[in-house]
Amino acid sequence: MELDVGPFTYTVRLVRDAIEHEGEACFGLCDHLNRTILISDALDPTQRLHVLLHELFHAWQRHCPARLDDEEAVADLVALSMTRLAVQLKANPHLLDELDAPAEPTEAACGTSAGAPTDEALRVRKRIVVPPDPEDPHDRGWVVRVFEPETEH
């Protein structure tokens, strides 16, 4: 699924299990550099929608920053993001149906944690390191591991 965030298009992907980020499990992740939002299939469809909207708001906040202590600025940003999503849903009423679909089989978790299995043990085919954005003091970067597809026996 693709969603517009201002002038940018983000790809939304449903991935297997929880997403590991900065040593903790999470259910969604917004990658501003690659304009991708990952959603965990460990959630039911209603929770997936909640996480999608949460991560989508991170994307809007990134590209159209608003001071969080300015209630009117935040309200304008929320209204802008919801209006844009409503316009996209009106044009494609089945857009969110993808949240009910099975997760992509080759997508991996993000980040690393102590005691986690090694890339070799997990049959990682590709490791992508996304460096932190130097303009964002809260962005610490992240890692994507793409697994070898499971073979059928």
Backbone hydrogen bonds in HBPLUS format (Angstrom, degrees):
<---DONOR---> <-ACCEPTOR-->    atom                        ^
c    i                          cat <-CA-CA->   ^        H-A-AA   ^      H-
h    n   atom  resd res      DA  || num        DHA   H-A  angle D-A-AA Bond
n    s   type  num  typ     dist DA aas  dist angle  dist       angle   num
A0012-VAL N   A0001-MET O   2.76 MM  11  5.26 174.0  1.76 158.8 160.2     1
A0003-LEU N   A0010-TYR O   2.88 MM   7  5.30 157.0  1.93 150.5 158.2     2
A0010-TYR N   A0003-LEU O   2.77 MM   7  5.30 173.7  1.77 162.5 160.7     3
A0005-VAL N   A0008-PHE O   2.69 MM   3  5.14 166.2  1.71 151.4 156.0     4
A0008-PHE N   A0005-VAL O   2.99 MM   3  5.14 159.4  2.04 129.1 127.8     5
A0011-THR N   A0035-ARG O   2.93 MM  24  6.44 154.9  1.99 149.8 150.9     6
A0037-ILE N   A0011-THR O   2.80 MM  26  6.18 158.4  1.85 155.4 159.2     7
A0013-ARG N   A0037-ILE O   2.81 MM  24  6.24 162.1  1.84 166.6 172.6     8
A0039-ILE N   A0013-ARG O   2.88 MM  26  6.17 155.0  1.94 157.3 160.0     9
A0104-GLU N   A0014-LEU O   2.95 MM  90  6.21 169.2  1.97 153.8 150.6    10
A0015-VAL N   A0039-ILE O   2.77 MM  24  5.98 163.5  1.80 157.8 162.9    11
A0041-ASP N   A0015-VAL O   2.76 MM  26  5.80 140.1  1.92 170.6 172.0    12
A0019-ILE N   A0026-CYS O   2.75 MM   7  5.10 166.7  1.77 166.3 162.8    13
A0026-CYS N   A0019-ILE O   2.61 MM   7  5.10 148.2  1.71 147.5 159.1    14
A0021-HIS N   A0024-GLU O   2.77 MM   3  5.37 167.7  1.79 158.5 159.0    15
A0024-GLU N   A0021-HIS O   3.07 MM   3  5.37 161.9  2.10 111.8 117.6    16
A0040-SER N   A0027-PHE O   2.89 MM  13  4.91 165.2  1.91 142.4 139.8    17
A0029-LEU N   A0038-LEU O   2.94 MM   9  5.14 144.9  2.06 143.6 147.7    18
A0038-LEU N   A0029-LEU O   2.82 MM   9  5.14 161.6  1.86 154.0 158.9    19
A0031-ASP N   A0036-THR O   2.74 MM   5  5.13 174.8  1.74 174.3 173.0    20
A0035-ARG N   A0031-ASP O   2.85 MM   4  5.57 110.6  2.34 135.6 153.4    21
A0036-THR N   A0031-ASP O   3.04 MM   5  5.13 155.0  2.10 139.7 146.4    22
A0047-GLN N   A0044-ASP O   3.01 MM   3  5.36 115.0  2.45 109.4 124.7    23
A0048-ARG N   A0044-ASP O   2.87 MM   4  6.13 154.7  1.94 156.7 165.0    24
A0049-LEU N   A0045-PRO O   3.01 MM   4  6.23 153.1  2.09 143.2 149.2    25
A0050-HIS N   A0046-THR O   3.08 MM   4  6.40 157.1  2.13 144.9 150.9    26
A0051-VAL N   A0047-GLN O   2.91 MM   4  6.20 164.5  1.93 155.0 158.1    27
A0052-LEU N   A0048-ARG O   2.79 MM   4  6.00 158.1  1.84 150.0 156.9    28
A0053-LEU N   A0049-LEU O   2.94 MM   4  6.17 167.0  1.96 155.2 157.5    29
A0054-HIS N   A0050-HIS O   2.95 MM   4  6.19 153.1  2.02 146.8 155.1    30
A0055-GLU N   A0051-VAL O   2.85 MM   4  6.10 169.1  1.87 159.2 160.4    31
A0056-LEU N   A0052-LEU O   2.76 MM   4  5.87 155.1  1.82 152.0 160.3    32
A0057-PHE N   A0053-LEU O   2.97 MM   4  6.09 147.0  2.08 139.3 147.1    33
A0058-HIS N   A0054-HIS O   3.20 MM   4  6.63 145.6  2.33 140.2 149.4    34
A0059-ALA N   A0055-GLU O   3.11 MM   4  6.51 151.3  2.20 145.1 152.3    35
A0060-TRP N   A0056-LEU O   2.98 MM   4  6.36 160.0  2.02 150.4 155.4    36
A0061-GLN N   A0057-PHE O   2.82 MM   4  5.99 162.6  1.85 152.5 157.6    37
A0062-ARG N   A0058-HIS O   2.93 MM   4  6.11 144.6  2.06 143.0 152.4    38
A0063-HIS N   A0059-ALA O   3.07 MM   4  6.38 159.2  2.12 153.9 158.0    39
A0064-CYS N   A0060-TRP O   2.76 MM   4  5.61 145.5  1.87 153.6 162.3    40
A0070-ASP N   A0067-ARG O   3.00 MM   3  5.38 163.7  2.03 115.3 119.4    41
A0073-ALA N   A0070-ASP O   3.08 MM   3  5.38 117.1  2.49 105.5 120.5    42
A0074-VAL N   A0070-ASP O   3.03 MM   4  6.33 160.9  2.07 160.1 166.1    43
A0075-ALA N   A0071-GLU O   2.89 MM   4  6.05 160.0  1.93 147.2 153.4    44
A0076-ASP N   A0072-GLU O   2.89 MM   4  6.06 154.8  1.95 145.6 152.3    45
A0077-LEU N   A0073-ALA O   3.00 MM   4  6.24 154.9  2.07 143.7 150.4    46
A0078-VAL N   A0074-VAL O   2.87 MM   4  6.13 162.6  1.90 156.4 160.9    47
A0079-ALA N   A0075-ALA O   2.90 MM   4  6.06 163.0  1.93 147.6 152.8    48
A0080-LEU N   A0076-ASP O   2.84 MM   4  6.00 158.4  1.89 147.7 153.9    49
A0081-SER N   A0077-LEU O   2.93 MM   4  6.10 167.5  1.95 151.3 154.4    50
A0082-MET N   A0078-VAL O   2.89 MM   4  6.04 164.1  1.92 153.2 157.9    51
A0083-THR N   A0079-ALA O   2.88 MM   4  5.89 155.0  1.94 145.4 152.8    52
A0084-ARG N   A0080-LEU O   3.02 MM   4  6.19 163.5  2.04 149.3 153.5    53
A0085-LEU N   A0081-SER O   3.04 MM   4  6.24 159.8  2.08 145.4 151.0    54
A0086-ALA N   A0082-MET O   2.87 MM   4  6.03 157.4  1.92 146.0 152.6    55
A0087-VAL N   A0083-THR O   2.94 MM   4  6.19 155.9  2.00 151.3 157.4    56
A0088-GLN N   A0084-ARG O   3.05 MM   4  6.32 156.5  2.11 146.3 152.4    57
A0089-LEU N   A0085-LEU O   2.87 MM   4  6.13 154.5  1.94 151.2 158.5    58
A0090-LYS N   A0086-ALA O   2.89 MM   4  6.06 147.7  1.99 144.9 153.7    59
A0091-ALA N   A0087-VAL O   3.09 MM   4  6.33 151.4  2.18 142.6 149.7    60
A0092-ASN N   A0088-GLN O   2.96 MM   4  6.13 138.3  2.13 138.6 150.5    61
A0095-LEU N   A0092-ASN O   3.04 MM   3  5.49 160.0  2.08 127.1 127.1    62
A0097-ASP N   A0094-HIS O   3.01 MM   3  5.29 154.0  2.08 110.3 118.7    63
A0099-LEU N   A0096-LEU O   2.97 MM   3  5.67 162.4  2.00 119.9 125.2    64
A0100-ASP N   A0097-ASP O   2.96 MM   3  5.60 161.4  2.00 117.9 123.9    65
A0101-ALA N   A0098-GLU O   3.14 MM   3  5.07 154.0  2.21  99.7 107.7    66
A0147-PHE N   A0106-THR O   3.20 MM  41  5.21 140.6  2.36 137.1 143.1    67
A0111-GLY N   A0143-VAL O   2.95 MM  32  4.70 139.2  2.12 115.9 128.6    68
A0116-ALA N   A0113-SER O   3.11 MM   3  5.53 156.5  2.17 134.1 133.0    69
A0122-LEU N   A0118-THR O   3.05 MM   4  6.30 144.2  2.18 145.6 155.7    70
A0124-VAL N   A0119-ASP O   2.98 MM   5  5.14 166.2  2.00 148.5 150.7    71
A0123-ARG N   A0120-GLU O   3.14 MM   3  5.10 160.0  2.18 102.7 108.7    72
A0148-GLU N   A0123-ARG O   2.84 MM  25  5.71 152.2  1.92 165.9 172.1    73
A0125-ARG N   A0146-VAL O   2.65 MM  21  5.61 148.7  1.75 150.9 161.6    74
A0126-LYS N   A0146-VAL O   3.18 MM  20  5.08 155.4  2.25 138.4 142.9    75
A0146-VAL N   A0126-LYS O   2.79 MM  20  5.08 170.7  1.80 156.5 159.8    76
A0128-ILE N   A0144-VAL O   2.82 MM  16  5.10 169.1  1.83 156.4 160.3    77
A0144-VAL N   A0128-ILE O   2.82 MM  16  5.10 163.0  1.85 150.4 156.3    78
A0130-VAL N   A0142-TRP O   2.76 MM  12  5.25 171.4  1.77 173.7 173.8    79
A0142-TRP N   A0130-VAL O   2.96 MM  12  5.25 148.6  2.06 138.7 148.7    80
A0136-ASP N   A0133-ASP O   3.02 MM   3  5.44 163.4  2.05 116.7 122.1    81
A0139-ASP N   A0136-ASP O   3.15 MM   3  5.46 155.9  2.21 111.7 118.7    82
